[in-house]
């Protein structure tokens, strides 16, 4: 009897949390938060119907980036002003590199455009972007429009490696709670470091820089300033001393670093303000390190860009397995390994392994 009651209560709690979660998600999405950016391939009547459905249902949380096609194929699509024609089918790889895109919706007939769609799926797989189809197998157009996205009706998933929704929700909740607790607990350290920076060098306490985050969305990262003022402008003077391969820049004895900055970097105290980024949702406690725009623009392989299919983090496998002492290719491989093998337990393991890595100062610059 007790086990039956416990089972009913557990089931009721499970259903309630799912319903509440979905309701909250709809509210946030309808107000413009947590939107998924969508690129539509095709400009036929089916693409037009999809765009109209997205416009009528903001609670779905989709933002239409635009259309891709060799030309406008439906006057209705042009007249609706739901999105611009961003380029032809051959422009998709370039668009995926430059635009924030979370999903690609294919409205083309699957049989007639099989080769082109296969290439689209391959490109999206490199970037970690989901691909769904609302096209028929043959060329016929439906005269009756359907709500393509509601409960997945009318869609075929061609590629999707995104994480489990519940796991993602747990990760975000953990990030918010832990970052808030750490910010309060480390408040004395935060104030002490800020005071030391002000006393030992001219300039602001914080270093602010645009980084590339989840879905290639730019955000402003916060760190304690460890370099002289205008260090970014002095980059050209030290760029030739770069000690890493690939597009990233690392220099162990960078002359721009202040004496206090060396200690802050060695102890990783300069990273504390990133807890604010985590609390705001731009970053996670664990995830691939966020890269500057300069580094991202130097990427030469699309599979490297799959690291942007998840939120960047304060620490990751790279931090606990050598930090800046490993090569760029090894770094990217570790990021892919993290994405492919992610679980809540992996995050916990990395967080606990980060602590001794910080005390050792291994590979810190």
N, C-alpha and C positions, 0 to 999 in steps of 0.2 A: 504493500500500500504506500509506504513512504517513498519507495523508488519510483512509483507511478506518479505521485504528486511532484517529486523532484523533477521528473522528466517533463511533466506538463509545464512547470514553472520555467525550466530551462528553455523549452520550446517557445513559450510566450515571450521570454526576454529576448531570444534570438530574433523572432519575428518583429518585435517592437523596435529593436535597435536598427534593423534593416529598414523598416518603414520610416523611422525618425531620420536615419542617415540619408535616405533618398529625398525626404522632404526638405531637409536642410540644404542638401546639394542643389535642389531645384531653386530654392530661395536665393542662395549665393550666386548661382549661375544667371538667374534672371536679373540680378543687379550688376552683372559684368565681371564677377569674380570667378577664378578657376575655369576660364574659357579654353576650349580646344580649338586651335587654328586649323582650318580645313582648306585644302586646295582641291578644286573640282576639275577633273579632266573630262572635257567634252562641253559643248554648248548647245546640245539638242534640247528637245522639249522635256526630256527626262531630267536633264541638268537644271533646266528652268524650274521644274516642279520641286526639285530638291531645294534649290535656293529659296523659293517661296516658303517652303515648309520651315526652313531654318529661321527665316525672318519672322514667321508667325509664332514660333515657339522658342523664345529666348531662354526658357527654363531648361532646354536641352544642353545649353552651354557651348554652342558652336559659333565660331566667328568665321565668316567666309572671307578668305584672303583674296580670292579671285578665280578666274577660269583659265584653263589652258587648252588650246585647240589651234589647229592650223588656220581656222577662220570661224566667224560666227555662223552657226548652222541653223539657228532659229531666231526669227525676228522677235519673238516673245522674250527670249533671253536678253537680247540687246536692249529692248524697250523697258525691261523691268528695272534696270539700273541696280541690280543686286550685287554686281561685282564687275571688275574690269577684266579685259582679256590681257593676260600677263605675258603671253608668248605662245609659240607653237609647241607641238609635242616634243620636239628635240630640245626645248629649253628647260625641260623638267629637272635634269641634274643640276643645272646652274641655279634654278629657283630654290631647290632643296638646300643648297649651300648657303643661300643668302637670306631666305625668308624663314620666320618662325612657322613651322608646319608640324602639326601633331598627327594629322590623318590626311590621306589622299583618297578622295571619292571618285571612282571611275564610273562615268555615265555612258561610256562607249559600248557598242555591241561586242561581247566577248569573242565571238567567232571571227568577225571581220577584222578586229584589231588585236588578234591574239599575240603577235610578235611584239607590237608596241606595248601592250599591257604587261607582257612578261618582262620587258626591259624596265618598265616603271616599277614593278614589284622588286626587281633586282636592285635598282637604285634606292628604293625605300628601305630595303633590308639592310643595306650598308649604313643608312642613317638611323635605323631603329624606329622607322615611321610606319604606322599601321596603314594598310590599304584595304578598302572595301569597295565593292561594286554594286551599283544600282542599275546596271545595264542588263538587257536581256541577252540571251545567248545568240539570238539572231538579230536581224536589222529592224524588225517591226517596232513601231512606236505604240505605246499604250495611249488611248485617248483619255482614260480615267487616271487621274493622279492619285498616288498613294502617299501616306505619311511615311517616308522612307526610314527615318531614324527611330521612331517611337517603338520601343521594345525590340529593336533590331528588325522590324518588319520590312521586307523588300530589299535587304542587304545581304551580300555574300562577302564574308571575310576572306580576302586573298592572302593577307599576311598580317600577323599581329603577334609581337613578342612582348607586349606590355605586361607589367607586373599585375599580380592578383589585386583586385580593388580593395579587398579587406586588408591585405598586407600593406598596401600603400596608405590606407587610412590610419592603421596602427602606427606606421612610421611617422606620419605627419603629427599625430597626437603626441607621440613620444618626443619628437623634436620640440614641439611647443612647450610641453611640461618641463622637460629636462633643461632646455635653454633658459626658461624663466627662473627655475630653481638655481641654476648655476650663476645667472646674472646677479641674483640677490646674494648668493653665498660669496661670490667673488667681488662684490661691490668695494670692499676695502682695498683689495689688490688693484682693482680698476682705477680707483681714485689715486692710489699711491703711484702707479705707473704714469698716469696722466700728469701728476705734479712733477715727477722726475723729468719727463719729456720737456715740460715748460721751463724747468729750471736749467736744463743742460744744453738746450739748443733753441734757436729762433724758429718760429713757424708753428703751424697747427699741431694739435695733439694727435689727430686722426689722419691717416692716409686714406684717401678716397679714390677709387679707380673703377672705371666701367669694365665689368667682366661679362663673359658669355655664360648664361645659365641654362636652365631647363628649356628644351625646345629651341635653343639658340636665341632665347630672349635676353637682352642686355639688362644688367642691374648694377647698382653701385655697391661695391664691397667696402667694408669698414675694417681697418686694421690700425694698430698703434703705429705712428710714424717712426720708422727706424733709419730713415735717410735724411740727408740735408734737404732744405727747401729747393724746389725746382729740379729734383732728381730726374724726373721724366724728361726734362729738356736737355739734361746732360747725358742722356742715353747714347746718343751718337758717338760720344767720346770714349765709351767703354764697350760698345757693341762688338768690336773686333776681338775682345778678350773673352767672349763667351766660351764657357767650359763644357757645354752640352751640345749634342748633335740635334738635328731637327729644328723646329721653329721656336722652341722655348729658349729663354735666356736665363742662365745661372752663372754667378761669379762668386766664388767663395770669399775672396778678399776684395769685395767691391769697395772702391775708394769713396763711394757716395754714402756708405753706411756710417752712422755716428757711433761713438764709443758705447753709448747706452744701447743703441740699436743692435750692436753685436750680441750683447747679453740678452736682449729681448728675443732675438731670433733664435739664439742657442737654446733658450729655455721655452720657446714657443709662446711666451707671454704676449707677443705682438698679435697673436691670433684671437685673443679673448673678445674683442669687439665683434668678431664674426658671429658670436652668439646672438647678437641683435639681428643679423641677417637671417639666422636660423629661426628665430622667434617670428619674424615678419613673413617667413615662408619662401624667401629667395634661395635659401640654402637648406641643407640637411646636416645633421651631426656627422653622418657617414655618407660618402659619395665621392665621385671623381672631383679632384681639385678644380676650382673655377679658373679659367685662363683669361688673360687680357685679350683685347681685340687684336692686338698686334700678333700674338701667338696664333690665334684662331685663323687669321688671314694667311698664315704661313703653312697651314695644313695642306698636304698634297694628296692624301688618300681619303676617300669618302668613308671608309670603315672606321677611321679615327673619329669621325663626327658622330658615331653612335653613342659616344660618351655623353652627348647632350640630350639623349633620350631619357635621362634621369636627372634629378636635382643634384647640383654640385654639393660637396660636403667639406667640412673642416678637416676630416681625416678619412683615409681610405687604405686599401691594400698597399698603395705606393708609399704611404707614410710609415707603415709598420714593416715593410720589407726592403728597406734601404734608403727611403726618402730620396733626396736629390742626388744620391750617389749612383742610381741606376740610370740606364740609357733611356732615351725617349721612346724607342720601340718597346722596351720592356715595360715602361710606364703605361703606354697605351694598351699593351696586352693585359696588364693587371686590371686596368679599368674595364676591359671587355669581360675578363674573368669575373669581376665583381658583379657586373650587370647580369651575366648569364647564370651565376650561382647565387644570386641574392636571396636572402631570407632574413627574418628578424633575428635569428640566432647568429647569422654571420655578422650583422651590425653590432650585436653585443660583443662578439668575439673580437672584432676590430677595435671597438672602444676600449676594451680591457688591454689589448695589446699595444694601444697607442700610449698608455701611461708610461710603461718602461722605456718605450722608444723615445719619448720626450725627455725623460730623466737622463738617458744615455746621450741625447743630443746627436744621435747618429744621422749623418747626412744633412743636418740642418745648416742653412746658410742665412 
